């Protein structure tokens, strides 16, 4: 069974992946799509779901979606959730684990992707820019201590 994402401009299909993780991915995508903003579904498919076709990205993607699917809006989010998303996103973009958390927290491109993730998955129900910036500062402070 394929998951179809429709838009008036294009149709995006997430192909069925034959593995237990593929089944979990399908469940997680359906769970996220229940609360995520519909106007961003193409971005979710292009920037995240399509990576499922590459075996090395499947496990980090499932981990990221597990975390994202636990919160539906900003009121349910806290600093611990923000850090968990940060670490999962780092695993997703750095599958070979080449960079330390210290390197990643100072990379502006990664921080932009971190902020965009909340827009893509939560839209207006997500945290404001100021809150995200505060979370990033808190994560930097926490990483500096360790």
C-alpha positions as CSV (number, residue, x, y, z in Angstrom):
1,X,0.0,0.0,0.0
2,X,1.4,3.4,-0.9
3,X,0.7,6.6,0.9
4,X,-0.5,9.3,-1.5
5,X,0.0,13.0,-0.9
6,X,-2.1,15.2,-3.3
7,X,-1.6,18.8,-4.3
8,X,-3.1,20.6,-7.2
9,X,0.3,20.9,-8.8
10,X,1.7,17.4,-8.1
11,X,1.1,14.0,-6.6
12,X,3.7,12.6,-4.3
13,X,3.8,8.9,-3.4
14,X,5.7,7.3,-0.6
15,X,6.3,3.8,-1.8
16,X,5.7,0.8,0.6
17,X,9.0,-0.4,2.2
18,X,9.1,-4.1,2.9
19,X,10.5,-4.2,6.4
20,X,9.2,-3.8,10.0
21,X,10.6,-0.3,10.0
22,X,8.6,0.4,6.7
23,X,5.4,-0.6,8.5
24,X,6.2,1.6,11.4
25,X,7.1,4.5,9.1
26,X,3.7,4.2,7.4
27,X,2.0,4.3,10.8
28,X,4.1,7.3,11.9
29,X,3.4,9.2,8.6
30,X,-0.3,8.7,9.0
31,X,-0.1,9.9,12.6
32,X,1.8,13.0,11.8
33,X,-0.4,13.8,8.8
34,X,-3.4,13.9,11.1
35,X,-2.2,17.1,12.9
36,X,0.5,18.6,10.6
37,X,-0.5,21.5,8.4
38,X,-1.9,20.4,5.0
39,X,-0.2,23.2,3.1
40,X,3.2,21.8,4.1
41,X,2.7,18.2,3.2
42,X,4.6,18.5,-0.1
43,X,7.6,19.8,1.9
44,X,7.3,17.0,4.4
45,X,7.3,14.4,1.6
46,X,10.2,16.0,-0.3
47,X,12.5,16.9,2.7
48,X,11.7,13.9,5.0
49,X,9.5,11.1,3.8
50,X,11.3,10.5,0.5
51,X,14.5,9.7,2.4
52,X,12.8,6.4,3.4
53,X,13.8,5.0,0.0
54,X,17.5,5.1,1.1
55,X,18.1,2.3,3.6
56,X,20.7,4.2,5.6
57,X,18.1,7.0,6.3
58,X,15.2,4.8,7.3
59,X,16.2,4.3,10.9
60,X,17.0,8.0,11.6
61,X,13.8,9.0,9.8
62,X,11.7,6.7,11.9
63,X,13.4,8.0,15.1
64,X,12.7,11.6,14.1
65,X,9.1,10.9,13.2
66,X,8.6,9.0,16.5
67,X,9.6,12.1,18.4
68,X,7.6,14.5,16.3
69,X,4.5,12.4,16.5
70,X,4.4,12.6,20.3
71,X,3.5,16.3,20.3
72,X,0.7,18.0,18.3
73,X,1.2,21.6,19.2
74,X,3.4,24.2,21.0
75,X,1.6,23.8,24.3
76,X,2.8,20.2,24.5
77,X,6.5,21.2,23.8
78,X,9.2,21.9,26.3
79,X,13.0,22.2,26.4
80,X,13.5,18.4,26.7
81,X,11.4,17.8,23.6
82,X,13.3,20.5,21.7
83,X,16.6,18.8,22.6
84,X,15.3,15.4,21.6
85,X,14.2,16.8,18.2
86,X,17.6,18.4,17.8
87,X,19.5,15.1,18.4
88,X,17.2,13.2,16.1
89,X,17.6,15.8,13.4
90,X,21.3,15.6,13.8
91,X,21.2,11.8,13.4
92,X,19.0,12.2,10.3
93,X,21.3,14.7,8.6
94,X,24.6,13.2,9.9
95,X,24.0,9.5,9.3
96,X,27.8,8.7,9.4
97,X,28.1,10.6,12.7
98,X,31.0,12.7,11.5
99,X,30.2,15.8,13.5
100,X,30.0,16.4,17.2
101,X,27.1,18.2,18.8
102,X,29.4,21.2,19.3
103,X,30.0,21.4,15.5
104,X,26.3,21.1,14.7
105,X,25.0,23.7,17.1
106,X,27.3,26.3,15.6
107,X,26.3,25.4,12.0
108,X,23.9,28.0,10.7
109,X,22.6,25.7,7.9
110,X,21.7,23.0,10.4
111,X,20.0,25.6,12.7
112,X,18.0,26.8,9.8
113,X,16.8,23.2,9.1
114,X,16.0,22.8,12.8
115,X,13.8,25.9,12.7
116,X,12.2,24.9,9.4
117,X,11.3,21.4,10.8
118,X,8.9,23.0,13.3
119,X,7.3,25.1,10.5
120,X,7.0,22.1,8.2
121,X,5.6,19.7,10.8
122,X,3.6,22.1,13.1
123,X,3.0,25.3,11.1
124,X,1.3,28.0,13.2
125,X,0.8,25.4,16.0
126,X,4.5,25.3,16.5
127,X,6.8,27.4,18.6
128,X,7.5,31.0,17.7
129,X,11.0,32.1,16.4
130,X,11.9,33.6,19.8
131,X,11.1,30.4,21.6
132,X,13.2,28.3,19.1
133,X,16.1,30.7,19.5
134,X,15.8,30.4,23.3
135,X,15.8,26.6,22.9
136,X,18.9,26.7,20.7
137,X,20.7,28.9,23.3
138,X,19.7,26.4,26.1
139,X,20.9,23.5,24.0
140,X,24.2,25.3,23.4
141,X,24.6,25.9,27.1
142,X,23.8,22.3,27.9
143,X,26.3,21.0,25.3
144,X,29.0,23.4,26.6
145,X,28.6,21.9,30.1
146,X,29.0,18.3,28.9
